[in-house]
Amino acid sequence: MSARTHGGPGVSPGFLLWRATLRWQREITMALKPLELTYVQFVLLEGLWRFDVQGRYPSQRELADQASTDVMMTSQVVRVLEDKGLLRRAVDPRDARKRVLTITDEGRKLAEEAVQVVRDTDDGYFAGIPDRGALLGVLSRLAFPGEWRPARDGGPAAR
């Protein structure tokens, strides 16, 4: 019998969220492995790709803020992505103390491919959820407390 039928940790929403997250992380890790990316590398590369689409060149801190990652960890991962030839760091011409990040052509191509891999993996993982909009709303409320508000179109939560 499962722990849930015995009143064990399975009845805790936190425990269930943790278990679901672990399972999702395993699937994402396996999906990104052929691209030689970790999920954190993907998140930062995808974030830099989005800045690039807007014609913006962020600092490491701006990228960390956008991705909600630790600045020191972001610096380490940026170094790895730079070593892989996926981005470049350069001195900001407006402020010599600041380094700005630019995505390379190879990084742009990999980011676009990885975005599709993650979308496909998410679609497969969450395929059994009957109301994905409701799930996104709940997760948004948990991930962004105080920032959540319903979308105007009645779809998933917006920030």
C-alpha positions in Angstrom: 0.0 0.0 0.0 1.1 3.5 -0.6 2.1 6.0 2.1 -0.8 8.1 1.0 -3.4 5.4 2.1 -1.6 5.2 5.5 -1.5 8.9 6.1 2.3 9.1 5.6 4.2 11.9 3.8 2.1 11.3 0.7 -0.7 13.4 2.1 1.6 16.5 2.4 1.3 18.8 -0.6 5.0 19.8 0.0 6.0 16.1 -0.2 4.0 15.5 -3.3 5.4 18.7 -5.0 8.9 17.5 -4.0 8.3 14.1 -5.5 6.8 15.5 -8.7 9.7 17.9 -9.0 12.3 15.1 -8.6 10.6 13.1 -11.4 10.3 16.2 -13.7 14.0 17.0 -13.0 15.0 13.4 -14.0 13.1 13.8 -17.3 14.5 17.2 -18.1 18.1 16.1 -17.3 17.7 13.1 -19.7 16.2 15.3 -22.4 19.0 17.9 -22.2 21.8 15.4 -21.9 22.2 14.9 -25.7 22.6 18.7 -26.0 25.3 18.6 -23.2 23.4 21.1 -21.1 22.3 21.0 -17.5 19.0 22.6 -16.6 20.7 25.6 -15.0 22.8 26.1 -18.1 19.6 25.9 -20.2 17.8 28.5 -18.0 20.7 30.9 -18.2 21.3 30.4 -22.0 17.6 30.7 -22.7 17.4 33.9 -20.6 20.4 35.3 -22.5 18.7 34.3 -25.8 15.6 36.2 -24.7 17.6 39.3 -23.9 19.3 39.0 -27.3 15.9 38.9 -29.1 15.2 42.2 -27.4 18.5 43.6 -28.5 19.7 43.8 -24.9 23.1 42.8 -23.5 22.7 42.0 -19.8 25.2 41.9 -17.0 25.7 38.7 -15.1 23.6 40.2 -12.3 20.8 41.1 -14.7 20.8 37.6 -16.1 20.8 36.1 -12.5 17.9 38.4 -11.6 15.9 37.5 -14.7 16.5 33.8 -14.0 16.1 34.0 -10.2 19.5 32.4 -9.7 22.2 33.1 -7.2 24.8 35.6 -8.6 27.8 33.5 -7.6 26.4 30.4 -9.2 25.4 32.3 -12.2 29.0 33.5 -12.6 30.2 29.9 -12.5 27.7 28.7 -15.0 28.4 31.7 -17.3 32.0 30.7 -17.2 31.1 27.2 -18.3 28.9 28.5 -21.1 31.7 30.8 -22.2 34.1 27.9 -22.3 31.7 26.0 -24.5 31.6 29.0 -26.9 27.9 29.7 -26.3 28.3 33.3 -25.0 30.9 36.0 -24.6 31.6 38.3 -21.8 32.9 41.8 -22.5 33.5 45.1 -20.7 30.5 47.4 -21.0 31.5 50.4 -23.1 29.4 52.6 -20.8 30.8 51.3 -17.5 34.3 49.6 -17.3 33.4 47.9 -14.0 30.5 46.0 -15.6 30.7 43.0 -17.9 27.9 42.4 -20.4 27.0 39.1 -21.9 26.3 38.4 -25.6 25.1 35.1 -27.0 27.1 33.6 -29.9 25.6 32.1 -33.0 26.3 28.7 -31.7 24.6 29.6 -28.4 21.6 31.0 -30.2 21.2 27.9 -32.2 21.5 25.6 -29.1 19.1 27.8 -27.1 16.5 27.5 -29.8 16.9 23.7 -30.0 16.9 23.4 -26.2 13.8 25.5 -25.8 12.0 23.0 -28.1 13.4 20.0 -26.2 12.2 21.4 -22.9 8.8 22.3 -24.3 8.4 18.8 -25.7 9.5 17.3 -22.4 7.1 19.5 -20.4 4.3 18.6 -22.8 4.9 14.9 -22.3 5.3 15.2 -18.5 2.2 17.3 -18.0 0.1 15.5 -20.7 -2.2 13.9 -18.1 -3.1 17.1 -16.4 -6.7 17.9 -17.5 -6.5 21.7 -16.8 -3.0 22.9 -17.5 -4.1 26.5 -17.1 -5.2 25.8 -13.5 -1.9 24.0 -12.8 0.1 27.0 -14.1 -2.0 29.3 -12.0 -1.3 27.3 -8.8 2.4 27.0 -9.5 2.7 30.7 -10.3 1.1 31.6 -7.0 3.6 29.3 -5.2 6.6 30.5 -7.2 5.8 34.2 -7.2 3.9 35.0 -4.0 2.7 38.6 -3.9 3.3 39.0 -7.6 0.6 36.7 -8.8 -2.6 38.0 -10.5 -5.0 36.3 -12.8 -4.5 36.8 -16.5 -7.0 39.1 -18.2 -7.9 36.4 -20.7 -8.7 33.9 -18.1 -5.7 31.8 -19.0 -2.8 30.9 -16.8 -1.5 33.3 -14.1 0.5 36.3 -15.2 3.2 38.2 -13.4 
